[in-house]
């Protein structure tokens, strides 16, 4: 017998997309539905994996290596301009097999389905990364979807919620820069959200896996907000990954940073059900966190694709340059209908925005009019795909 909570889950977005796009493509296909970076990974990765090949024959430690944790702590300090020592490498960092694993497991660590006779609440932005909702539901929590549409700058305002909801809240997920909208929260927003979490005693899980893909100024980080507020990382856990930053999704390498007590408990839980990151991957990851040149080159490639998108769309289809991340969030009127047309007429595979959001109490889905377009291919392929999108949707 399966867990009845599975019945609460909708199909994962890409399962729904496969059901929608069952016919043949109308042109040689270009897949822009999934955020899988296609840039070449840094050349150093293959060399380090070969040099460290003996490590494949050993069970890796769940806590990673001292060198990995030190590289992560040093990077966090440099990148977010915080005092040295605000994150302790030995007690406040754990490696992860990609951030999805950790983002899912944190709900199971923190949610107690018997508290006060009611399920705990997990707050999510709406639209959102679907793992957040799956984690909340399978942990026995009640997800509360907080609007993050155009009318509020694509940012969820947790501070506006009813105190009765906040008092039941155990965990809040927040993605910065946002997936899919590409919005970046400023320090004032982050400080207010951290302050709210501390005031009501819940944990703010900040997914910053797109923080190194940005168009103009570097996005603020929640670690900076914590440093300004004082109190260390109380009430906050931070997730980062090499998938987007280093165009290395196949490494399945990320980390979580947070208060020492929570990280210790997380480590105990992961000892039973987590995937330890192999030693060769830890070695390659250590080198990647220590190097910024490849990240700057990666960013430049995404900026060139945003330039191409701006030239092709102008102000049509609600185009705007996302401040962070590599997705376009285009307002096409009916995202599901547009996705079907683009596949049938142009061979371009995009994701309907409705698949990344939930309808509110009035039946309105904040993603329904949008499509998400992932700018993950090389510049010429991206130009070709975006031109096809414009030919089909702008002319309609």
KEKE-3310 file (N, C-alpha, C; in steps of 0.2 Angstrom, whole numbers, plus 5000, padded with zeros to 4 digits):
npx = (5004:5003:5009:4996:4997:5003:4993:4989:4997:5000:5003:5021:5028:5034:5030:5016:5018:5023:5011:5004:5010:5010:5010:5019:5034:5033:5044:5062:5066:5068:5073:5067:5061:5066:5077:5091:5107:5117:5129:5147:5154:5167:5184:5192:5185:5184:5198:5201:5192:5198:5210:5207:5202:5204:5196:5183:5182:5179:5169:5161:5162:5147:5147:5156:5172:5185:5192:5182:5172:5178:5181:5168:5164:5173:5170:5156:5159:5166:5158:5146:5150:5152:5157:5172:5171:5157:5150:5153:5165:5166:5154:5143:5140:5134:5138:5128:5119:5116:5104:5090:5088:5091:5082:5070:5072:5073:5060:5055:5063:5059:5045:5032:5019:5010:5009:5000:4988:4984:4990:5007:5011:5018:5025:5025:5031:5020:5020:5031:5045:5042:5046:5046:5032:5029:5037:5032:5019:5021:5028:5018:5013:5004:5003:5004:5001:5008:5005:5014:5014:5014:5007:5012:5026:5032:5036:5034:5025:5027:5026:5013:5004:4991:4992:4988:4991:5005:5009:5007:5017:5030:5040:5047:5048:5059:5064:5078:5088:5071:5063:5050:5052:5063:5065:5073:5076:5078:5090:5082:5070:5074:5079:5067:5060:5068:5068:5054:5053:5061:5054:5042:5047:5049:5058:5067:5069:5081:5082:5095:5100:5101:5109:5121:5119:5116:5110:5113:5118:5125:5115:5107:5111:5104:5112:5120:5109:5107:5119:5119:5108:5112:5114:5119:5115:5103:5087:5087:5091:5102:5103:5114:5120:5131:5126:5120:5128:5141:5138:5137:5127:5127:5136:5129:5130:5130:5126:5121:5119:5118:5111:5121:5116:5104:5110:5118:5107:5102:5112:5112:5099:5102:5111:5104:5096:5101:5111:5127:5140:5151:5169:5178:5170:5168:5181:5182:5172:5176:5187:5179:5171:5181:5185:5182:5183:5177:5164:5161:5163:5153:5141:5142:5139:5125:5120:5122:5112:5101:5102:5099:5086:5079:5081:5073:5060:5057:5046:5035:5024:5025:5038:5052:5069:5075:5081:5089:5094:5090:5078:5065:5049:5036:5021:5008:4995:4987:4995:4996:4990:4998:5010:5007:5004:5017:5025:5018:5018:5031:5041:5047:5049:5042:5037:5021:5016:5006:5009:5018:5012:4999:4981:4972:4960:4950:4950:4960:4974:4990:5000:4994:4993:5006:5022:5036:5053:5068:5084:5095:5103:5116:5121:5117:5107:5098:5094:5088:5077:5070:5066:5058:5048:5043:5038:5027:5019:5019:5014:5001)
npy = (4994:5011:5027:5037:5051:5053:5055:5068:5075:5084:5079:5079:5094:5091:5079:5082:5090:5081:5074:5084:5087:5077:5075:5075:5086:5102:5107:5104:5099:5110:5111:5120:5119:5114:5118:5115:5118:5120:5125:5122:5113:5118:5115:5110:5101:5088:5084:5084:5075:5063:5063:5061:5048:5036:5038:5034:5021:5022:5024:5039:5052:5058:5071:5077:5083:5091:5101:5104:5109:5121:5128:5131:5139:5150:5155:5159:5169:5178:5181:5186:5196:5196:5196:5186:5170:5170:5159:5143:5132:5118:5115:5121:5118:5107:5095:5092:5081:5089:5103:5100:5088:5091:5102:5095:5086:5094:5098:5086:5085:5096:5097:5093:5083:5082:5093:5103:5097:5101:5101:5106:5122:5126:5138:5144:5152:5158:5158:5143:5132:5115:5105:5110:5110:5097:5092:5098:5092:5078:5077:5079:5092:5107:5116:5133:5144:5158:5173:5178:5186:5198:5209:5211:5213:5201:5195:5185:5191:5187:5193:5199:5190:5182:5182:5170:5160:5162:5158:5144:5141:5131:5131:5140:5142:5150:5157:5164:5172:5172:5157:5155:5168:5177:5187:5198:5199:5213:5219:5224:5218:5205:5206:5209:5197:5188:5193:5191:5177:5174:5180:5173:5160:5150:5141:5149:5143:5146:5146:5148:5145:5151:5162:5166:5169:5182:5198:5212:5221:5211:5199:5202:5192:5181:5178:5190:5198:5192:5194:5208:5209:5203:5189:5178:5164:5161:5154:5152:5143:5140:5136:5131:5128:5119:5117:5127:5139:5134:5127:5113:5102:5088:5084:5084:5092:5101:5112:5115:5127:5133:5136:5129:5119:5115:5110:5099:5091:5089:5082:5070:5065:5063:5053:5042:5042:5050:5055:5053:5063:5059:5056:5060:5069:5079:5084:5090:5099:5107:5114:5121:5130:5138:5146:5160:5164:5156:5157:5170:5170:5162:5169:5180:5173:5171:5184:5188:5181:5186:5199:5195:5190:5202:5210:5202:5201:5214:5224:5215:5202:5204:5205:5206:5210:5198:5200:5190:5173:5162:5161:5166:5174:5174:5183:5176:5175:5163:5150:5136:5133:5141:5134:5121:5125:5131:5119:5111:5119:5125:5117:5120:5118:5122:5127:5127:5141:5138:5126:5127:5133:5136:5136:5149:5153:5158:5151:5156:5154:5160:5158:5155:5162:5163:5157:5148:5150:5142:5148:5140:5135:5136:5152:5154:5144:5147:5160:5156:5148:5158:5166:5158:5157:5170:5171:5163:5167:5181:5185:5180)
npz = (5000:4996:5001:5007:5006:4994:4985:4986:4978:4963:4946:4942:4935:4922:4919:4916:4906:4896:4894:4888:4876:4865:4851:4836:4834:4826:4819:4818:4835:4849:4865:4878:4890:4902:4915:4913:4912:4897:4894:4892:4905:4917:4912:4921:4929:4923:4923:4937:4942:4936:4941:4954:4955:4962:4973:4970:4975:4988:5002:5004:5017:5025:5030:5021:5015:5025:5017:5007:5015:5020:5008:5004:5015:5014:5002:5004:5013:5005:4994:4999:5007:5021:5038:5042:5048:5052:5047:5052:5046:5050:5058:5052:5039:5026:5014:4999:4988:4976:4977:4977:4984:4997:4999:4999:5010:5021:5025:5030:5041:5049:5051:5061:5062:5072:5080:5091:5087:5075:5058:5054:5046:5030:5021:5005:4990:4976:4960:4961:4964:4962:4970:4983:4987:4986:4996:5007:5008:5008:5020:5029:5031:5030:5016:5012:5000:4994:4986:4972:4961:4947:4952:4964:4962:4959:4971:4986:5000:5015:5027:5027:5030:5040:5058:5064:5055:5054:5067:5067:5058:5052:5043:5029:5012:5001:4986:4979:4967:4960:4954:4943:4939:4940:4948:4960:4977:4988:5001:5011:5010:5013:5026:5033:5031:5037:5050:5053:5052:5064:5074:5074:5076:5066:5052:5039:5023:5011:4995:4985:4972:4960:4962:4956:4943:4935:4929:4930:4944:4957:4965:4981:4996:5008:5018:5020:5025:5037:5043:5045:5053:5065:5076:5070:5060:5064:5063:5049:5034:5021:5004:4991:4974:4962:4950:4942:4944:4939:4928:4929:4930:4931:4941:4952:4965:4979:4993:5010:5022:5039:5056:5069:5077:5070:5058:5063:5067:5055:5048:5056:5052:5038:5038:5038:5027:5017:5002:5001:4995:4982:4984:4973:4967:4977:4978:4965:4966:4977:4971:4961:4969:4973:4962:4952:4939:4929:4932:4929:4916:4912:4916:4907:4895:4897:4898:4885:4879:4884:4879:4865:4867:4871:4859:4850:4856:4861:4869:4868:4872:4885:4889:4899:4906:4916:4933:4939:4937:4923:4916:4905:4908:4900:4896:4889:4887:4887:4894:4893:4881:4872:4874:4868:4855:4851:4851:4842:4830:4829:4835:4847:4864:4878:4895:4902:4912:4922:4927:4936:4947:4959:4960:4967:4981:4973:4962:4953:4944:4946:4937:4925:4913:4908:4900:4904:4898:4896:4895:4890:4881:4868:4861:4847:4845:4854:4849:4838:4843:4850:4840:4833:4843:4843:4830:4830:4841:4842:4830:4831)
capx = (5000:5007:5007:4990:4998:5005:4987:4988:5002:4998:5009:5026:5027:5037:5025:5010:5020:5023:5005:5001:5014:5010:5011:5026:5035:5032:5051:5067:5065:5073:5070:5068:5056:5069:5082:5097:5112:5120:5136:5152:5157:5174:5188:5196:5181:5186:5205:5201:5189:5202:5216:5205:5198:5204:5191:5177:5182:5178:5162:5162:5159:5141:5149:5161:5179:5187:5193:5176:5168:5182:5180:5162:5164:5177:5166:5150:5161:5168:5152:5140:5153:5151:5164:5175:5168:5150:5148:5159:5165:5165:5148:5137:5139:5134:5137:5122:5119:5111:5100:5084:5088:5091:5076:5065:5072:5072:5053:5054:5067:5056:5038:5029:5012:5005:5009:4994:4982:4984:4997:5011:5011:5024:5024:5028:5029:5016:5023:5036:5048:5037:5049:5043:5025:5029:5041:5027:5013:5023:5030:5011:5011:4999:5006:5000:5003:5008:5005:5021:5013:5016:5004:5017:5033:5034:5039:5029:5025:5025:5024:5006:5000:4987:4997:4986:4995:5012:5010:5008:5022:5036:5045:5045:5053:5060:5069:5081:5083:5065:5061:5052:5051:5069:5065:5078:5074:5083:5091:5077:5065:5077:5079:5061:5058:5072:5065:5048:5055:5064:5049:5037:5050:5050:5064:5067:5074:5082:5085:5099:5104:5102:5112:5127:5117:5112:5111:5116:5121:5125:5109:5108:5110:5101:5118:5121:5104:5108:5125:5117:5103:5115:5111:5121:5110:5097:5080:5089:5095:5103:5105:5117:5122:5135:5122:5119:5134:5146:5136:5139:5122:5128:5140:5124:5134:5128:5127:5116:5122:5113:5113:5125:5111:5100:5114:5119:5101:5101:5117:5109:5094:5104:5115:5099:5093:5104:5116:5134:5143:5158:5176:5181:5165:5170:5187:5180:5167:5181:5190:5174:5170:5187:5187:5177:5184:5173:5157:5160:5162:5146:5137:5142:5135:5118:5119:5122:5106:5096:5102:5096:5079:5077:5081:5068:5054:5056:5041:5030:5023:5026:5045:5057:5075:5075:5087:5093:5092:5090:5072:5060:5043:5032:5014:5006:4987:4985:5002:4996:4988:5004:5015:5005:5005:5024:5027:5015:5020:5038:5046:5050:5046:5042:5033:5016:5017:5001:5011:5023:5008:4992:4975:4970:4953:4945:4951:4964:4981:4995:5005:4991:4994:5013:5026:5043:5057:5074:5089:5101:5107:5121:5118:5113:5101:5093:5091:5083:5071:5066:5063:5052:5042:5040:5035:5021:5015:5018:5010:4994)
capy = (5000:5017:5032:5041:5058:5054:5057:5075:5078:5084:5076:5084:5098:5088:5073:5085:5093:5076:5072:5089:5088:5070:5075:5077:5093:5105:5108:5101:5101:5114:5110:5125:5118:5112:5122:5111:5122:5117:5127:5117:5113:5120:5110:5108:5096:5081:5083:5083:5068:5058:5063:5058:5042:5031:5040:5030:5015:5023:5027:5046:5054:5062:5078:5079:5084:5098:5106:5106:5114:5127:5132:5134:5144:5155:5158:5163:5175:5183:5183:5190:5202:5196:5195:5179:5166:5170:5152:5139:5126:5112:5114:5124:5117:5100:5094:5089:5078:5094:5106:5097:5083:5095:5106:5090:5083:5099:5098:5080:5086:5101:5096:5088:5083:5081:5099:5106:5094:5103:5100:5113:5126:5127:5144:5144:5157:5155:5151:5140:5126:5111:5101:5113:5108:5089:5091:5099:5087:5072:5078:5079:5099:5111:5121:5139:5147:5166:5176:5181:5188:5204:5214:5212:5213:5194:5193:5183:5195:5183:5198:5201:5184:5181:5179:5163:5156:5162:5154:5137:5140:5128:5131:5144:5142:5156:5156:5171:5175:5168:5153:5156:5175:5180:5193:5198:5203:5217:5217:5226:5212:5199:5207:5209:5190:5184:5195:5187:5170:5173:5182:5167:5154:5146:5141:5151:5140:5151:5143:5153:5141:5155:5168:5168:5170:5189:5203:5218:5220:5204:5199:5201:5186:5181:5178:5197:5201:5189:5198:5215:5209:5199:5183:5172:5161:5159:5154:5152:5138:5142:5131:5133:5122:5120:5116:5133:5143:5131:5123:5106:5099:5081:5083:5083:5094:5108:5112:5118:5131:5135:5135:5122:5113:5112:5106:5093:5087:5087:5077:5064:5062:5061:5047:5037:5043:5055:5052:5056:5066:5055:5060:5064:5075:5084:5087:5095:5105:5112:5118:5126:5135:5142:5149:5164:5166:5152:5159:5176:5169:5159:5175:5183:5170:5172:5191:5189:5178:5191:5204:5193:5190:5209:5212:5199:5203:5221:5224:5211:5196:5205:5203:5210:5206:5195:5202:5184:5167:5161:5160:5171:5173:5178:5183:5174:5175:5156:5147:5129:5134:5143:5129:5117:5128:5131:5113:5109:5124:5128:5112:5123:5115:5127:5125:5132:5143:5135:5120:5130:5137:5133:5141:5152:5151:5160:5147:5159:5152:5165:5156:5152:5166:5163:5151:5148:5148:5142:5151:5136:5133:5141:5158:5153:5140:5152:5165:5152:5146:5163:5169:5154:5159:5176:5170:5160:5170:5188:5186:5177)
capz = (5000:4995:5006:5004:5004:4987:4981:4986:4974:4956:4942:4942:4929:4916:4917:4914:4899:4891:4892:4884:4870:4863:4844:4833:4833:4819:4816:4823:4841:4853:4872:4882:4895:4908:4917:4913:4908:4892:4893:4894:4912:4917:4910:4927:4932:4920:4926:4944:4943:4934:4946:4961:4953:4968:4978:4968:4978:4995:5005:5006:5023:5024:5031:5016:5017:5028:5011:5004:5019:5020:5002:5004:5020:5012:4996:5007:5016:5000:4989:5002:5010:5028:5042:5042:5054:5053:5045:5054:5041:5053:5061:5049:5032:5024:5006:4997:4981:4973:4982:4977:4989:5004:5000:5000:5016:5026:5028:5034:5047:5053:5051:5066:5060:5077:5084:5092:5084:5068:5054:5054:5040:5026:5017:4998:4985:4971:4958:4965:4963:4964:4976:4989:4988:4987:5002:5013:5008:5010:5027:5033:5033:5026:5012:5011:4994:4995:4980:4970:4954:4944:4956:4970:4960:4959:4977:4991:5006:5021:5032:5026:5032:5046:5063:5066:5051:5055:5073:5065:5052:5054:5038:5024:5007:4997:4980:4977:4962:4959:4948:4937:4937:4939:4953:4965:4983:4991:5008:5016:5010:5016:5033:5035:5031:5042:5056:5053:5054:5070:5078:5075:5077:5060:5048:5032:5019:5006:4989:4981:4967:4954:4964:4952:4936:4936:4923:4932:4950:4960:4970:4988:4999:5015:5023:5021:5029:5044:5046:5047:5059:5070:5078:5066:5055:5068:5059:5042:5031:5014:4999:4985:4970:4956:4943:4938:4944:4936:4922:4930:4934:4932:4947:4958:4970:4982:5000:5014:5028:5044:5063:5070:5080:5065:5054:5066:5067:5048:5047:5059:5048:5032:5039:5037:5020:5012:4997:5002:4989:4982:4986:4967:4966:4982:4976:4960:4969:4981:4966:4958:4974:4974:4956:4950:4932:4925:4934:4926:4909:4912:4916:4901:4890:4898:4897:4878:4877:4886:4874:4860:4868:4871:4852:4847:4859:4863:4874:4866:4876:4892:4890:4904:4907:4923:4936:4940:4934:4915:4913:4903:4910:4895:4897:4882:4888:4889:4894:4891:4874:4869:4874:4863:4848:4850:4849:4835:4824:4829:4838:4853:4870:4884:4901:4904:4919:4927:4930:4942:4952:4961:4960:4974:4983:4968:4956:4948:4944:4944:4931:4919:4907:4906:4899:4906:4893:4899:4890:4892:4875:4865:4858:4840:4846:4858:4845:4833:4846:4852:4834:4832:4847:4841:4824:4831:4846:4841:4824:4832)
cpx = (5004:5005:5001:4991:5001:4999:4986:4993:4999:5004:5014:5026:5029:5033:5019:5012:5020:5016:5002:5004:5015:5011:5018:5027:5035:5039:5056:5067:5070:5069:5072:5063:5060:5076:5089:5102:5116:5127:5141:5154:5164:5179:5192:5192:5184:5193:5205:5198:5193:5208:5214:5201:5199:5199:5184:5177:5181:5171:5164:5159:5153:5143:5154:5168:5180:5188:5187:5172:5172:5181:5173:5161:5167:5173:5160:5153:5163:5162:5147:5143:5151:5157:5166:5172:5161:5147:5154:5159:5164:5158:5142:5136:5139:5134:5130:5123:5114:5107:5093:5083:5087:5085:5070:5065:5071:5065:5052:5058:5063:5049:5036:5022:5007:5005:5002:4987:4980:4990:5000:5010:5018:5022:5028:5026:5024:5016:5029:5039:5044:5040:5046:5037:5025:5032:5036:5022:5015:5026:5024:5010:5006:5002:5001:5004:5003:5009:5012:5020:5015:5013:5008:5024:5036:5038:5034:5030:5023:5023:5017:5001:4996:4992:4995:4990:5002:5013:5010:5013:5028:5042:5042:5050:5053:5065:5071:5088:5077:5065:5054:5053:5057:5070:5070:5076:5080:5084:5086:5071:5068:5077:5072:5058:5062:5069:5058:5049:5057:5058:5044:5040:5050:5056:5063:5072:5075:5086:5089:5103:5105:5106:5118:5125:5113:5114:5115:5120:5120:5119:5111:5107:5107:5106:5120:5116:5105:5114:5123:5112:5106:5111:5113:5116:5104:5091:5081:5093:5096:5106:5108:5119:5127:5132:5122:5125:5139:5144:5138:5133:5123:5132:5135:5128:5131:5129:5122:5121:5117:5116:5116:5120:5107:5104:5116:5113:5100:5106:5115:5104:5097:5109:5111:5097:5095:5109:5122:5137:5150:5164:5178:5176:5167:5176:5186:5176:5171:5184:5185:5172:5175:5189:5181:5177:5178:5165:5156:5159:5155:5141:5136:5138:5127:5116:5118:5115:5100:5096:5098:5088:5076:5076:5075:5061:5052:5051:5035:5030:5025:5034:5048:5063:5075:5082:5092:5090:5092:5084:5068:5053:5038:5025:5011:4998:4985:4992:5001:4994:4994:5009:5013:5006:5013:5027:5025:5017:5027:5043:5049:5046:5047:5037:5028:5017:5012:5004:5016:5019:5002:4987:4974:4963:4948:4946:4956:4971:4986:4999:5001:4992:5002:5016:5033:5048:5064:5080:5095:5105:5112:5117:5114:5107:5096:5090:5086:5077:5067:5063:5057:5046:5039:5036:5028:5016:5014:5013:5002:4989)
cpy = (5006:5022:5036:5048:5059:5056:5064:5078:5078:5081:5082:5088:5095:5082:5076:5088:5087:5074:5078:5089:5081:5070:5076:5084:5096:5108:5105:5104:5105:5114:5116:5125:5117:5116:5119:5115:5117:5120:5122:5118:5115:5114:5107:5101:5089:5079:5081:5076:5062:5057:5060:5051:5036:5032:5036:5024:5016:5026:5034:5048:5059:5069:5081:5080:5091:5103:5108:5111:5121:5131:5135:5140:5151:5159:5162:5169:5181:5185:5187:5195:5202:5194:5187:5176:5166:5163:5148:5133:5120:5110:5117:5123:5109:5100:5091:5086:5083:5097:5103:5092:5086:5099:5101:5088:5088:5099:5092:5081:5091:5100:5091:5088:5082:5087:5102:5104:5096:5102:5107:5116:5126:5132:5143:5150:5154:5160:5149:5134:5120:5106:5104:5110:5100:5088:5092:5094:5081:5072:5079:5087:5101:5116:5127:5143:5155:5169:5179:5183:5195:5210:5216:5211:5206:5191:5191:5188:5191:5187:5200:5195:5185:5179:5172:5158:5156:5158:5147:5136:5137:5130:5136:5143:5148:5156:5163:5170:5170:5164:5152:5163:5179:5186:5192:5202:5207:5216:5219:5221:5206:5200:5206:5201:5186:5186:5192:5180:5169:5175:5176:5160:5148:5146:5144:5147:5144:5147:5148:5150:5145:5161:5171:5169:5177:5193:5209:5218:5213:5204:5199:5194:5186:5181:5186:5200:5198:5193:5205:5215:5207:5193:5177:5170:5158:5159:5154:5146:5141:5137:5134:5127:5124:5119:5122:5138:5141:5127:5116:5103:5091:5079:5081:5086:5101:5107:5116:5121:5133:5135:5129:5117:5110:5108:5100:5088:5084:5081:5070:5061:5060:5055:5041:5037:5048:5051:5056:5058:5062:5059:5063:5070:5081:5087:5092:5100:5110:5117:5123:5131:5140:5147:5153:5165:5162:5154:5166:5175:5166:5164:5179:5180:5171:5179:5192:5186:5182:5197:5202:5192:5197:5211:5209:5201:5210:5221:5219:5205:5197:5204:5208:5206:5204:5198:5196:5178:5167:5159:5166:5169:5177:5177:5182:5174:5168:5152:5140:5129:5136:5138:5123:5119:5129:5124:5110:5113:5125:5123:5115:5121:5120:5124:5130:5134:5140:5129:5121:5133:5133:5138:5143:5150:5153:5156:5150:5157:5157:5164:5155:5156:5166:5157:5153:5146:5148:5143:5147:5134:5138:5147:5157:5149:5143:5157:5162:5150:5152:5167:5165:5156:5165:5176:5167:5164:5177:5189:5184:5183)
cpz = (5000:5000:5003:5003:4997:4983:4981:4981:4967:4952:4942:4935:4922:4914:4914:4907:4894:4889:4887:4877:4867:4855:4842:4833:4826:4816:4821:4830:4845:4860:4876:4888:4902:4909:4918:4909:4903:4890:4895:4901:4911:4915:4916:4930:4930:4923:4933:4945:4941:4939:4953:4960:4959:4973:4976:4972:4986:4997:5007:5013:5022:5025:5026:5019:5021:5022:5008:5008:5020:5014:5002:5009:5017:5006:4999:5009:5010:4996:4993:5007:5018:5032:5042:5049:5056:5051:5047:5049:5044:5056:5057:5042:5031:5017:5005:4989:4977:4978:4982:4983:4996:5005:5002:5008:5022:5029:5032:5041:5052:5055:5056:5065:5066:5082:5085:5090:5077:5064:5054:5047:5037:5021:5010:4994:4980:4965:4962:4962:4966:4969:4983:4992:4990:4994:5008:5013:5010:5017:5032:5035:5028:5022:5011:5006:4994:4988:4978:4962:4953:4949:4962:4969:4960:4965:4982:4997:5012:5026:5032:5029:5039:5052:5065:5061:5052:5062:5072:5060:5055:5049:5032:5018:5003:4992:4978:4973:4961:4953:4948:4935:4936:4943:4958:4971:4986:4998:5013:5016:5014:5023:5036:5036:5036:5049:5058:5056:5062:5075:5079:5076:5072:5057:5041:5028:5013:5000:4985:4975:4961:4956:4960:4945:4937:4930:4925:4939:4953:4965:4977:4991:5006:5020:5025:5026:5036:5047:5049:5053:5065:5072:5074:5061:5059:5063:5052:5040:5024:5010:4993:4981:4965:4950:4939:4938:4940:4930:4923:4934:4935:4938:4952:4964:4973:4989:5004:5020:5032:5051:5064:5073:5075:5060:5057:5066:5059:5046:5050:5054:5041:5032:5038:5030:5015:5007:4998:4995:4988:4982:4979:4966:4971:4980:4970:4962:4973:4976:4963:4963:4975:4968:4954:4942:4928:4926:4930:4918:4907:4911:4910:4895:4891:4897:4889:4875:4879:4881:4867:4861:4868:4864:4849:4849:4860:4869:4873:4871:4883:4894:4895:4905:4915:4926:4938:4937:4926:4912:4910:4905:4906:4896:4890:4882:4890:4889:4891:4883:4870:4868:4869:4856:4846:4848:4843:4829:4824:4832:4844:4859:4876:4889:4902:4911:4924:4930:4935:4947:4954:4961:4967:4975:4978:4962:4951:4949:4942:4939:4925:4913:4904:4903:4901:4900:4896:4893:4891:4887:4873:4862:4852:4841:4849:4853:4840:4837:4848:4846:4832:4836:4845:4835:4825:4836:4845:4835:4825:4833)
residu = (UNK:UNK:UNK:UNK:UNK:UNK:UNK:UNK:UNK:UNK:UNK:UNK:UNK:UNK:UNK:UNK:UNK:UNK:UNK:UNK:UNK:UNK:UNK:UNK:UNK:UNK:UNK:UNK:UNK:UNK:UNK:UNK:UNK:UNK:UNK:UNK:UNK:UNK:UNK:UNK:UNK:UNK:UNK:UNK:UNK:UNK:UNK:UNK:UNK:UNK:UNK:UNK:UNK:UNK:UNK:UNK:UNK:UNK:UNK:UNK:UNK:UNK:UNK:UNK:UNK:UNK:UNK:UNK:UNK:UNK:UNK:UNK:UNK:UNK:UNK:UNK:UNK:UNK:UNK:UNK:UNK:UNK:UNK:UNK:UNK:UNK:UNK:UNK:UNK:UNK:UNK:UNK:UNK:UNK:UNK:UNK:UNK:UNK:UNK:UNK:UNK:UNK:UNK:UNK:UNK:UNK:UNK:UNK:UNK:UNK:UNK:UNK:UNK:UNK:UNK:UNK:UNK:UNK:UNK:UNK:UNK:UNK:UNK:UNK:UNK:UNK:UNK:UNK:UNK:UNK:UNK:UNK:UNK:UNK:UNK:UNK:UNK:UNK:UNK:UNK:UNK:UNK:UNK:UNK:UNK:UNK:UNK:UNK:UNK:UNK:UNK:UNK:UNK:UNK:UNK:UNK:UNK:UNK:UNK:UNK:UNK:UNK:UNK:UNK:UNK:UNK:UNK:UNK:UNK:UNK:UNK:UNK:UNK:UNK:UNK:UNK:UNK:UNK:UNK:UNK:UNK:UNK:UNK:UNK:UNK:UNK:UNK:UNK:UNK:UNK:UNK:UNK:UNK:UNK:UNK:UNK:UNK:UNK:UNK:UNK:UNK:UNK:UNK:UNK:UNK:UNK:UNK:UNK:UNK:UNK:UNK:UNK:UNK:UNK:UNK:UNK:UNK:UNK:UNK:UNK:UNK:UNK:UNK:UNK:UNK:UNK:UNK:UNK:UNK:UNK:UNK:UNK:UNK:UNK:UNK:UNK:UNK:UNK:UNK:UNK:UNK:UNK:UNK:UNK:UNK:UNK:UNK:UNK:UNK:UNK:UNK:UNK:UNK:UNK:UNK:UNK:UNK:UNK:UNK:UNK:UNK:UNK:UNK:UNK:UNK:UNK:UNK:UNK:UNK:UNK:UNK:UNK:UNK:UNK:UNK:UNK:UNK:UNK:UNK:UNK:UNK:UNK:UNK:UNK:UNK:UNK:UNK:UNK:UNK:UNK:UNK:UNK:UNK:UNK:UNK:UNK:UNK:UNK:UNK:UNK:UNK:UNK:UNK:UNK:UNK:UNK:UNK:UNK:UNK:UNK:UNK:UNK:UNK:UNK:UNK:UNK:UNK:UNK:UNK:UNK:UNK:UNK:UNK:UNK:UNK:UNK:UNK:UNK:UNK:UNK:UNK:UNK:UNK:UNK:UNK:UNK:UNK:UNK:UNK:UNK:UNK:UNK:UNK:UNK:UNK:UNK:UNK:UNK:UNK:UNK:UNK:UNK:UNK:UNK:UNK:UNK:UNK:UNK:UNK:UNK:UNK:UNK:UNK:UNK:UNK:UNK:UNK:UNK:UNK:UNK:UNK:UNK:UNK:UNK:UNK:UNK:UNK:UNK:UNK:UNK:UNK:UNK:UNK:UNK:UNK:UNK:UNK:UNK:UNK:UNK:UNK:UNK:UNK:UNK:UNK:UNK)
# end
